[in-house]
Amino acid sequence: MSFPKPSVKPLDPRFSCGPTAKYPTWDPAKFDRSCMGRSHRSKEARAKIRELSERTRALLKLPDDYRIGMTAGSDTGAVEMAMWSLLGSRPVDLFGWEAFGLDWVVDAIEELKVPGARRFVPQYGDLPDLSQYNPGHDCIFTWNGTASGVRVKNADWISDDREGLVICDATSAVFVMDLPWEKLDVVTYSWQKVLGSEPGHGTIIMSPRAIRQLETWIPKWPVPKLYRLASKGKVNMSFFDTEVINTPSLWCIEDCLGALRWAESIGGTKAMAARTRKSYAAIEAFVAKTPWIDFLASDPQTRSPTSVCLVYTDPAYLALSPRDRAEFALRVVGLLESERAAVDANAYKDAPPGLRIWCGATVEPSNVAALMPWIEWAFQTAKAELRIAA
């Protein structure tokens, strides 16, 4: 007997965790195209870059003495820039609990070979023991694990009297989660996550402590031009104004400006966070009443409201071999895509099989709510098709 299809579909089936759905009023026909085909060094283009920085500062309520720069290579480029330019003067504590955070662990230990580097890596779905952080060390961590759906609760574990720098990858947290700027010396993010903007560009935000490190520390390794924020002890301060290291896309800048204006129009970061919480609440209610699905994040207090990762807990599913579980999870995703109920909702390739649903501010909460019955339909249909016992 087939499971009945729901009668209502999400108006937009895009739930990818990056690039994410565009903001609801997105219309490229309305973009200002006057700078297209212009040099990024032109007066007009520089004005666009400065506007991007100023709107970002105002939305995030950054301290006046924090600096903002545009990076190539999305959030990855921004984190790598911080690591290559700032690490090496002291040991570094590396906290990684999902795929991207683990990349920074590998880079610091195997590529840069930072003396005294310490790694703290738990199983998927858990946080490491953050109390192991040494304030005398530098520190790298991810505020919100996009691939695991696990986030930190707060930054109380970071000392106000620290000697080292704290580098925070906040790519799926910024704009919708409260970031205590006084605790964070470097914050990075990509435009393609919470802003729903075009991929390929990132932002790096640096505190005065991080700027002083650039002024006083010369790394022992060669720093690629793409990451070079200082030369012979002299900081490239124009990078934090309108000078970019790599030629940017003026189309992407226009797209990101549109996203920032939209965020302002709905009430800023508080409204963005409220939209995210509403989407997350729809999934939370579905999980609470559904016995065969659960959050990958084991602790409710550390569950991400943006990158929501779900796993199947049905006993018949758990009795399958790992290969068959992966096949089943892909079948559920395939059914959702075939009905255009959800696209790009598969779990990250290194994570346990399941679903990953983006609930950032650009996603309409009503679309998330409409998706839940379709997940029920896809799961039950996949069980029947693959003849998995009830």
PATORPA-854829 format. One line per 8 residues: number of its first residue (from 0); their letters; for each residue x, y, z of C-alpha. Coordinates in steps of 0.1 Angstrom, whole numbers. Each point is the difference from the previous one (the first is absolute). Layout:
NUM) A) X,Y,Z  ...
//
This chain:
0) MSFPKPSV) 0,0,0  15,34,-10  3,28,24  -22,30,-11  18,31,-14  -5,32,19  -22,26,-17  22,30,5
8) KPLDPRFS) 36,5,-12  26,26,10  -2,29,-24  38,-1,-2  16,-34,4  36,13,4  13,-11,34  37,-2,-9
16) CGPTAKYP) 25,10,27  21,19,-25  -5,17,-22  -33,6,18  -34,13,-11  -2,37,-11  -18,24,22  -37,1,-8
24) TWDPAKFD) 0,33,-20  31,-8,-20  -2,13,-36  32,4,-20  -19,22,-25  1,27,26  38,-2,6  19,32,-7
32) RSCMGRSH) 22,-10,-29  19,32,-4  32,-16,13  -2,-31,-21  31,-1,-22  17,27,20  32,-3,19  -3,-9,36
40) RSKEARAK) 24,28,6  -23,26,-15  -15,26,23  -35,-14,-6  10,-36,8  19,10,31  -31,18,12  -19,-33,-4
48) IRELSERT) 26,-19,20  0,27,27  -38,-1,2  1,-38,4  24,4,29  -21,28,16  -33,-19,-2  17,-31,14
56) RALLKLPD) 14,19,29  -34,16,8  -20,-32,-2  25,-20,21  5,29,25  37,-4,-2  23,19,24  14,31,-17
64) DYRIGMTA) 35,-12,2  -6,-34,-17  11,-2,-37  -19,-16,-29  16,-14,-31  -12,-19,-31  17,-33,-9  1,-23,-29
72) GSDTGAVE) -9,-37,4  -31,5,22  2,-9,37  28,-24,-8  22,27,-14  -8,23,30  10,-27,26  31,-9,-19
80) MAMWSLLG) 10,36,-2  -3,3,38  20,-32,6  28,7,-24  4,36,11  -5,-3,38  10,-35,13  34,-12,11
88) SRPVDLFG) 11,23,28  -15,-23,27  -17,-34,2  -35,-3,-14  -31,-18,13  -21,-15,-28  -36,-9,6  -17,-18,-29
96) WEAFGLDW) -33,-19,1  -9,-2,-37  15,-1,-35  10,36,-3  13,5,35  21,-32,-6  15,17,-30  15,27,22
104) VVDAIEEL) 14,-27,23  17,-17,-29  14,33,-14  14,11,33  16,-33,9  10,-15,-34  5,30,-22  12,28,22
112) KVPGARRF) 13,-23,26  -6,25,28  22,-10,30  -21,-11,30  -32,-4,-19  -27,-19,19  -30,-16,-16  -34,-7,17
120) VPQYGDLP) -23,-20,-23  -32,-19,13  -24,-22,-20  -24,16,-24  -30,15,19  20,10,31  21,29,11  36,-5,12
128) DLSQYNPG) 10,9,36  4,38,-4  12,3,36  33,-14,-14  7,34,-16  32,17,12  -3,38,1  38,2,-6
136) HDCIFTWN) -5,-17,-34  -16,11,-32  -33,-17,-7  -20,-10,-31  -36,-12,1  -32,0,-20  -30,17,16  -25,-21,-19
144) GTASGVRV) 9,-33,-16  -18,1,-34  6,-37,-7  -9,-13,35  -27,24,12  19,7,32  7,34,14  16,15,31
152) KNADWISD) -24,12,26  20,32,8  35,13,3  3,-1,38  28,-25,-3  22,27,-17  20,20,25  -1,38,0
160) DREGLVIC) 36,0,11  13,-23,-27  34,5,-15  -7,-18,-32  -23,8,-29  -34,-16,-5  -9,-7,-36  -37,-9,-6
168) DATSAVFV) -14,-15,-32  -35,14,3  -12,-6,-36  -34,-16,9  -5,20,32  7,37,-8  -31,22,-3  -23,-24,17
176) MDLPWEKL) 19,-10,32  13,23,27  38,3,-4  18,16,30  25,21,-19  22,7,30  7,-37,3  9,-4,-37
184) DVVTYSWQ) 32,14,-17  -7,-13,-35  -34,-9,-14  -5,-14,-35  -30,-8,-22  -11,-6,-35  -26,21,-19  -17,-32,-12
192) KVLGSEPG) -13,-12,34  -23,22,22  -1,28,-26  -9,-23,-28  24,19,-23  22,-12,-28  29,-24,9  37,6,-4
200) HGTIIMSP) 4,30,23  4,2,38  5,25,28  26,2,27  -6,22,31  31,7,22  3,15,35  27,24,10
208) RAIRQLET) 18,-29,17  1,-18,-33  13,31,-18  28,3,26  9,-36,-7  4,9,-37  22,29,10  23,-20,23
216) WIPKWPVP) 1,-35,-14  17,-12,-32  -10,-36,-7  28,-26,-5  -17,-13,-32  -4,16,-33  -35,17,-2  -17,-2,-34
224) KLYRLASK) -9,34,-15  -37,-9,2  3,0,39  27,26,5  -13,27,24  35,13,9  34,3,-15  32,3,20
232) GKVNMSFF) -20,10,30  -21,27,-17  -37,-7,-1  -20,6,-32  -26,22,16  -15,9,-33  -13,-36,-2  -24,10,28
240) DTEVINTP) -13,29,-20  -6,-6,-37  31,-17,-12  -5,-37,-7  28,-25,-5  -17,-19,-28  -23,15,-27  -36,-3,13
248) SLWCIEDC) -32,-5,-19  -19,32,-1  -31,-21,-8  5,-19,33  5,33,18  -33,13,-13  -17,-32,9  14,1,36
256) LGALRWAE) -11,37,3  -35,-11,-9  0,-26,27  12,25,26  -26,25,-10  -27,-27,3  13,-9,35  -3,37,9
264) SIGGTKAM) -35,2,-14  -13,-28,22  15,13,32  36,-11,0  16,-29,18  -28,-4,25  -25,-6,-27  24,-23,-19
272) AARTRKSY) 4,-21,32  -37,-1,5  -6,-14,-35  26,-26,7  -15,-10,33  -34,-4,-16  13,-23,-26  19,-20,25
280) AAIEAFVA) -31,-3,22  -19,-16,-28  27,-28,-2  2,-3,38  -38,-6,1  2,-26,-27  28,-19,17  -18,1,33
288) KTPWIDFL) -30,-18,-14  19,-24,-24  15,-31,15  23,-9,-29  21,33,-3  22,20,23  25,28,0  36,-10,-6
296) ASDPQTRS) 10,25,28  -4,-20,32  -3,30,24  -31,22,-6  19,30,13  26,-3,-28  -23,-7,-29  4,23,-29
304) PTSVCLVY) -31,20,-11  16,7,-34  16,-32,-13  -24,-26,13  13,-35,-3  -23,-30,5  6,-37,2  -24,-30,-2
312) TDPAYLAL) -5,-20,32  -25,-26,-13  11,-34,14  -5,-17,-34  22,27,-16  27,-4,27  1,-37,-6  12,6,-36
320) SPRDRAEF) 36,-2,-10  18,34,-3  -2,-3,-37  -37,-6,0  -6,28,24  18,24,-23  -21,-13,-29  -32,5,19
328) ALRVVGLL) 9,36,9  8,8,-36  -33,-15,-11  -19,23,25  19,30,-15  -7,-12,-35  -37,-2,7  -1,35,14
336) ESERAAVD) 18,13,-30  -22,-19,-25  -30,18,15  18,33,2  -8,1,37  36,4,10  32,2,-20  36,-3,13
344) ANAYKDAP) -12,-12,34  24,-29,3  23,-3,30  36,11,-5  21,-27,-16  22,-6,31  -29,1,24  -24,-29,10
352) PGLRIWCG) -27,-7,-26  -31,21,4  -13,35,-9  14,35,3  -24,28,-3  10,36,-1  -21,23,22  19,32,-4
360) ATVEPSNV) -17,34,-2  -5,0,-38  -22,-32,2  -37,6,5  -11,-18,32  -32,-10,-18  20,-20,-25  17,-19,28
368) AALMPWIE) -33,-8,16  -14,-12,-33  30,-23,-5  -6,-20,32  -29,-21,-13  20,-7,-32  28,-15,21  -25,-23,16
376) WAFQTAKA) -12,-10,-35  35,-5,-14  11,-21,30  -31,-23,0  2,-3,-38  37,-9,1  -7,-27,26  -26,-15,-22
384) ELRIAA) 20,1,-32  31,-15,17  -21,-25,19  13,10,34  -20,-17,27  -22,21,22
//
